Amino acid sequence: MVEPMYPPPADRGTRRILGIAALVGAVVLAVWILAYAWSFNGPRVTDDAPYTWHRAPAIFLHNSGSEPATCTVTSQDEETRTVHIAGRHQLTNLQINGARVDRWFADSATVTCTGGVVTVTWGPVTWLYLVGASAIIPFAAIAVVAFWFLQVVRPGTRAQRRR
């Protein structure tokens, strides 16, 4: 009977480094999933249903539609800023299309958007969108976890150690 040949198991230091990399990859993937899901969670902003921005230091405007969107932020002092957000493309459907807008005014502002399907979120989750801005991030995280699994927890390793 011919025994299957497996490469020798990774040494303890290599397993530790790969384990840390896999943990980081799993955390990045979880943050990406949270950011992606949360981006759809805010109120929808249109010309007919504007959003009033009161206290948040920053907001994130997310366009989940295929058409590009143009959003206008108008402060009470009538100072206006315009934000253009690309539409969602089928090939890059796993990235968050949006823009972070930092507060520049003292009181409040009104946000209106035309085109696209724009939602607004604010608060601590706005930093999550940096992770969700690229479709490469979830694939890289999955690749790191898969590499760890194939190198450290591969089939046959336990059977080989028992002998």
C-alpha positions in Angstrom: 0.0 0.0 0.0 1.3 3.4 -1.0 0.9 6.1 1.7 0.0 9.6 0.4 2.8 12.0 0.7 2.1 15.2 2.5 4.5 18.1 2.8 5.9 18.3 6.3 3.8 20.3 8.8 4.7 23.9 9.2 6.9 24.7 12.2 5.5 26.4 15.3 6.8 29.9 14.3 5.3 29.7 10.8 2.0 28.4 12.2 1.9 31.3 14.7 2.5 33.9 11.9 0.0 32.3 9.6 -2.5 32.1 12.5 -2.1 35.8 13.2 -2.5 36.6 9.5 -5.6 34.5 9.3 -7.1 36.3 12.4 -6.4 39.7 10.8 -7.9 38.5 7.6 -11.0 37.3 9.3 -11.4 40.6 11.3 -10.9 42.6 8.0 -13.5 40.5 6.3 -16.0 40.9 9.2 -15.4 44.7 9.2 -16.0 44.8 5.4 -19.3 42.8 5.7 -20.4 45.2 8.5 -19.5 48.3 6.4 -21.2 46.9 3.3 -24.4 46.0 5.2 -24.5 49.2 7.2 -24.2 51.4 4.1 -27.7 50.5 3.1 -29.1 51.2 6.5 -29.5 55.0 6.7 -32.4 57.1 5.6 -32.8 57.7 1.8 -32.0 61.2 0.6 -33.8 62.9 -2.4 -34.9 66.3 -3.4 -38.4 65.5 -2.0 -37.0 64.0 1.2 -34.0 66.0 2.3 -31.8 65.1 5.2 -31.1 67.7 7.9 -27.5 67.4 9.2 -27.4 68.6 12.8 -24.5 67.5 15.0 -22.4 64.7 13.4 -18.9 65.7 12.6 -19.1 63.8 9.3 -21.6 61.9 7.2 -21.3 59.3 4.5 -23.4 59.5 1.4 -23.8 56.0 -0.3 -25.1 55.5 -3.8 -26.5 51.9 -4.2 -28.1 52.8 -7.6 -26.7 52.2 -11.0 -27.1 55.8 -12.0 -24.6 58.5 -10.7 -25.9 60.8 -8.0 -25.3 64.5 -7.3 -25.8 65.6 -3.7 -25.9 69.2 -2.5 -25.1 70.2 1.1 -26.4 73.6 2.0 -25.6 75.2 5.3 -27.9 77.7 7.1 -25.5 80.4 5.9 -26.4 79.4 2.3 -22.9 78.0 1.7 -23.2 75.1 -0.7 -21.0 72.1 -1.5 -21.7 69.6 -4.2 -20.7 65.9 -4.0 -20.8 63.6 -7.1 -21.1 59.9 -6.4 -20.5 57.3 -9.1 -23.2 54.7 -9.9 -22.8 51.1 -9.0 -21.3 48.9 -11.7 -22.2 45.2 -12.0 -18.6 44.1 -11.9 -17.7 46.2 -8.9 -21.0 45.5 -7.0 -19.0 44.5 -3.9 -17.6 47.9 -3.2 -19.3 50.8 -1.5 -19.8 53.8 -3.8 -20.0 56.9 -1.7 -18.4 60.0 -0.3 -17.5 61.1 3.2 -18.4 64.7 3.8 -16.8 66.5 6.8 -18.7 69.2 8.6 -17.6 72.8 7.8 -20.5 74.8 9.2 -21.5 75.7 12.7 -25.3 75.1 12.9 -27.1 72.6 10.6 -27.2 71.9 6.9 -29.7 70.4 4.4 -28.6 67.5 2.2 -30.5 66.8 -1.1 -29.6 64.3 -3.8 -30.7 63.7 -7.4 -30.1 60.5 -9.4 -29.0 57.2 -7.9 -30.3 55.8 -4.7 -28.5 57.7 -1.9 -28.6 56.9 1.8 -26.9 58.8 4.5 -25.1 57.4 7.6 -23.2 59.1 10.4 -21.4 58.4 13.6 -18.6 56.0 14.4 -19.4 53.7 11.4 -18.2 56.3 8.9 -14.6 55.0 9.4 -15.7 51.5 8.3 -16.4 52.7 4.8 -12.6 53.1 4.1 -12.5 49.3 4.3 -15.5 48.9 2.0 -14.4 51.3 -0.7 -12.6 48.5 -2.6 -13.8 45.2 -3.9 -10.3 43.8 -3.5 -10.3 43.8 0.3 -12.8 40.9 0.9 -11.1 38.7 -1.7 -7.7 39.4 -0.2 -9.0 38.6 3.3 -10.6 35.4 2.0 -7.3 34.4 0.3 -5.3 35.0 3.5 -7.7 32.8 5.5 -7.7 30.1 2.8 -3.9 30.1 2.7 -3.8 29.6 6.4 -6.3 26.8 6.2 -4.4 25.0 3.5 -1.0 25.4 5.2 -2.0 24.7 8.8 -5.3 22.9 8.9 -4.9 20.9 5.8 -6.4 17.4 5.5 -4.1 14.5 6.3 -1.8 16.4 8.7 -3.5 14.9 11.8 -3.4 11.4 10.3 0.3 11.8 9.5 1.1 13.0 13.0 -0.6 9.9 14.6 1.8 7.6 13.0 
